[in-house]
Amino acid sequence: MKSPVLAEKPSVAREIARVLGCREQHKHYFEGPKYVVTWALGHLIELKMPEHYNPAYKTWRLEDLPIIPEKTGLNVIRQTSHQFRAIETLAKRPDMKNCIIATDAGREGELVARWILQKIRWKKPLLRLWISSQTDQAIRDGFQHLKPGKQFERLYESAVCRAEADWLIGLNVTRALTTKYNEPLSAGRVQTPTFAMIIEREKEIQSFQPVPYWTIHANVGSVPAVWERNGEKRIFSKELAEQLYEKLKNKQATVISVARKIKKEAQPLPYDLTELQRDANKRFSFSAKKTLSVLQRLYEQHKLVTYPRTDSRYLTTDMENTMFERLEAMKSGYVDEVIPLLKNKGKVMARRVFDNEKVTDHHAIIPTEERLDISKLSADERKLYDLIAHRFLALFLSSLRIRNDSCCFFY
């Protein structure tokens, strides 16, 4: 008996098949002694459209809204139906036993697989491959520690809930706006509130009235000083600013207080996807889409970083013993930074990064144990990997201490 393995895309299926020793290649799957690895092409199944429930809904009419099916149904996407049929045929083989879901370890990946399995009426047991990197070692470890499918029922249900909410809100509101105003207008559960926020912000920008102000600066020896009153450095009257300037010019000042403050700044936490997209935009003008695309290549093709679509900036406690190996792997590209950290046995100074309660589906984005070869990366891949690498290296450094000296002068 063999286990069918369902990956999310052909490239991932190819890597899994290689690691599992599935050397017999077919048009729609790879086969080995113990496993048959096949793949989806993203979503192969979608929710039925309104006209599938009632042919009258093919014509958009305001009086038909809202369209709320008693029970939502699923349809095979026509453009990729050939791959669905191939999976369906594999599932009917008598030598197939428990199915291993190996789609992306997240809510959408769970939905991709479960809808396919629901449509082919899979009744045999389910197992789940749940890994955060695509290295050979991660795949091997994942297959040695497969999780029961029942453990991910709630994740699947949340994905269904989101998909149905998108359908109900997006479809009904889009039809309502389009038919009411006789224009092709679009709306969505995420899209519409986001547009509203953008419009509100634009209104604030358009209505902003700039107010001129002046400041007074002085050089007291080599020390730069700024005039202030009650903590306010801006002067909103030109006449008052000129009067103060004339009054203070070439006058002697008395030091009435000297203060020294020591401030500690903790190491920055590793990236989640949103923070990385924000920094890549600031530093390199990458769009969010471009950042995700480059990051996906670093994850899937080069296997140099962990799972990209994460909303956590923390690591699980059991990852602490992998830190030394990760440093070793990236040493070729960061010799000067890494060697002192290896001498310290890869000790993480930012202890707060290890927090199981703050890791949901996936931990923060960090380098994997895959050996780094900078020469194989494109310019954009290097830039993004460098951001991730330096943020990771900061975890091994002491917190930053900043000394701030300030003097108060009285004229």
N, C-alpha and C positions, 0 to 999 in steps of 0.2 A: 504493500500500500504506500501511496505517496501523498504528500501534503501540497495542495495548491497554494502558492504565495501570490498575493495581489499587491503589486506596487502601483504608484500613482502615475508614473511616466516611464517610457522605454529606457531612458538613460539610467534611472535608478534600478530598474529591473535587471539591466545588463550587469551592473556592479554587484547586486545581490546574487545573481546567478553565478558570476565568476567566483565570488567568495564561497558559495555553497557547492561549487564543483558541478554546476549544471552546464555541461559542455555541448549538449545536443541542441542545436539551434533550429527553431522552426519560425514560420512567418509571424506567429502571434504569441510565441512563448519559448522559454528555454527549459530543457528537461534534464534531470540528473537522476541518480539512484534513489534519492529520498524526496526530492522536491521538484515541482513544476512551477516555474516562475513566469507569471504573465503580468500584464499591466493595463491600467486605464490610460486615457489621454485627457487628464483632468476629469471633468464630469462627463460621464457617458449617459447619465440619467438626469432628467429635469422634471419639475412639477408640470402637470398638465396645464394647458392654456384654457381660457374660458370656453372657447368653441368646442373643446373636447367634452365638456359637460353638457353644452347646449349649442347646437349649430347656429341658433339665432344670435349668439354673442359674437359671431364673426363680424357683425356690423356694430360699430360703437354707437351706443345710444345712452343718453343721460338717464333716461327712465329705467334702464336695466340695473343701475348701480344702487347699492354696492353688490358686487358679485361675491358671494361667500359660499363655497361648496360645502355640503354637509360632511363630506370626507374627501380629503385631497388625494389625488391619484398621481402616478408616475408614468412618464413616457421615455422611451429610448430616443436619444438625440440622433436625428437622421444622419448627420454628417459623419458621425463616428460609430454608426451602428455595426459596422463590420467587426470592430474590436469587441463590442458587446457580445455579438453572436459567437465569436471565438471563445470568449470566457464562458459563455453559456454551454457550449459544446464540451469544453474541458470539464466543467462541473458535473456533467452527466456521465463521465467516465467511471466505470465500476471500481477502478483502483484508486479513486480519490478518497482521502479521509478528511481530517479536520483542516479547515481553511485558515491560513495565516494572513491576517491583514497587515500589509507593510506599506500602506500609504503614509503620507506625511503625518507625523505624530502631533496631531492637533485637531481642532473641531472640524475644520473643512475637510481634512484628509479622512476623518472618520466618516463623514457624510458621503464622500466619493465612494468609499468601499461599501458601506452599509446599503446604500440605494441600489448598487449593482447586485449585491447578495439578496436583497429583498426582491428585486425584479426577476432573478433567476430561481427564486424560491429555494434558497439554500437552507437545508434542515440539519446539517451535520454540525459538530462543535466548531466554535470559533476561538482562535488564539490571536494575540495582538503583539506585533513587534513594535516596541516603543524605544526609540533611540534618538539621541540629540546630535549625532554626527554621523557622517557617511564613511568613516575610515573602516578599513578591513577589520580591525580589532573590535570596533564598536558594533559592526554587523555580527561578528562571531559571538560576542558577549550577549548581544540582543537575542540571538537564536537559542542561546543556552539558558536564557531567562525569559522566555515568552510568558506573557500575562494572559489570564483568562479573558475572553471577550466580554463576559458579563461585567467586568470591572469598568468598562467604558460605555455602558448603556446610557448613563446620564449625559455623558459628553455627546453621544449621538442624538439624544432627545433635545439637547440645547441647540444643536446644529439644525435639526428639523424645525424647531421653533423659530429660529432666526430666518431660515429659508421661507417658511410660510408667512412670517410677518412681512418680509420683503415683498412677497407675492401680493398679499392682501392690500398693503399700503401703496406700494409702487404702482401696481396695475390699476387699482380702483381710482386713485387720485390722478394718475396720468390720463386715464380715460375721461374723468370728470373735467379736468382742465382743458383737455383737447376739444371735447365736444361743446363745452360751454363757450369757449372763446374762439372756436373754429381755427385754432392754430396748433401745430404739433408741439405741445408743451409736455415736459417730463417732470416727474416728481418721484421721490423715494424716501425710504425710512432714514437713511443716512444723508443722502444728497440734499434733501430740502432743508433740514436744520442747519447743515453746513453752509449752504447758500445764504440762509438767513443771517448767520453769524458774520459772513463776509460783507453782506449789505449793511448791517448795523455798524460794523467797523468802518466801512467806507463813508457812511453818513457822518460818523464822528470826525473822520479826517476832513471831510468837506466842510463841516461846520466849525472847525477849529479856527479861532481867531488869534493869530500870533500877537504877543505883547512885547514891545522892546524893553530891554533892561540893560543896566551897566554894572560892571564890577570894578573894584580898585585893587591893584596888585602892587606889592612893594618887594624890593630885595633888601633884606636885613643882613648885610654881609653876604654870605653864600646861601642864606636861607630864604626861600621864597615864602611870602606871606600874603594873605588875602583878607581884606576888610570884611567884617561881618558884625551884625547886630542881632542879638537874640537868636543866633543860629542861622540867620538869613544873610546870604552873601550877595543877593541880587538887589539892585537899587532901581526902582521903577520910575524915578524922576531924573531926567537929565540935569536939571538945575541943581537938585540936591547932590548928585554925583559930582558935579563940577565944584560945588561949594566944599564938599568933603575933601576933594582932591587938593584944592588950594590950601585948605586948612592943614592938611597932613604933609604937604610937600616939604621935603628937607627938614622935617622936625625929628627930634629925638624921641625914642620910645623907651618905655620901661617894661622889662619882663616881669609879669606879675604871677605867672605860673608855668611850670614845665611838667608835662605828663608823659609817661611811657607806658604803652600797652603792648602786651605780648598776646598775639592771637594765634590759635592753632586752627589749621585748615585740614580737615580729614581728606584722605585719598579719595579721588572720584571713584564711584562704583563703575563696573563694566557697563557696556552698552546694552540697552534693549533696542528694538528696531526703530522706534520713534525717535529716540535720542540720537541714534546713529544717522538717521535720515536728516535730522536737524543740523548736526555738525557737518555732515558731508555737503549740505547745501551752503552753509556759512563758509566753509573752507574751500570747496571746489566748485560751487554752484551746481552741484548735482541735483536733479529733480528727485522726488521721493521714489518715482518709478525706476529711474536709472540706478539709484542706490540699491533698491531691492534686487534688480536684475544682476548687478555686479556681485552683490552679496550671495545671490543664489549660485552663481558660478563658483565663488570661493568655497561654498558649502558642498555642492554636488560634484563639480568637475575636479576641483583641486583638493577638496576634503580638508581644507586648512582651518575652517571655522565651524563652530557649532550651529545648531538649528537657528535660522534667521528670524522666523516669525514669532518672536517672544515678546511678552510685555513685562518681563521680570528683569531686574538688574542685580539679582542675587544668585548665589550658588548653593547647592545642597552640601551638607556637612561631609557626606561621603566622597566628595570631589577633592577634598584637601590633599589626599594622598596621590592625586594625579598631577599636582602642580609642578613638581620637579621634572616630570617627563614632558610636560608641555613646554617648559622653559628650554629643555634640551632640544626639543624639536625645532624651535624657532631660533636657536643660537646662531645658525649660519648667517642670518640676516641682521642680527642685533648683538654681535659679539661683545662690544664694549658694555652694553647695558646688562646682558645676561650673565656673563662670567662672575661678577661680584655676587649676584643673587644665587647662583649655583653654589658658590663657596659658603653661602649662608644656608645651604641645604634646601633652598627654595621655600624658605619660611615666609608665609603671608603675614604681613604686618597689619593689614586692614581686616581685622577679625570679624567686623560686622558684616562682611560680604557673605559669610556662611550663615544662612538663615532659611531653614526648611519651610517655615511658615509663609515666607514671602516668594516662594517658587511655586507656581501653579502647574501648567502643562510643561513648561520648559524654563531652564535657567537662563542666565544672561549669555550674551554672545561673547565667546572667548576663543582663543586659538585651540586647535585640537593637538593630538599627539603625532599628527602626520608631519614628516620632515619637510621643512620649508626649503623650496628652491625658488628664490626670487626671480631668476632668469625666465621661469615659465609663466610668470604673471604679466598681464598687459599693464599699461600705465595706470589705467583706472583701477584695476585690481590691486596694484601696489599701493595706491593712495588709500583705498578703503581698508586694506589689510593693515596698513601702518597705523591708521586711527585705532583699530581694534587692538593691535599689538601694544601700542603705548598705553592705552587705557588699562590693559591687562597688567603690564609691567609696573604700573603705579601701585598695584596692590601689594607689591613686595617692598615698597619704600616706606620710610617713616612719615608720619604726618608733617605737613609744612608748618613751620613756626615763623610768624611775621612780627617784626618789632616795629611799632609805630610811635615815633617821638613827635610831640606837638608842643609848641610854645604859644603863650598868649601875651601879646604886647598891648600896652596901654599908652595912648598918645595924650 
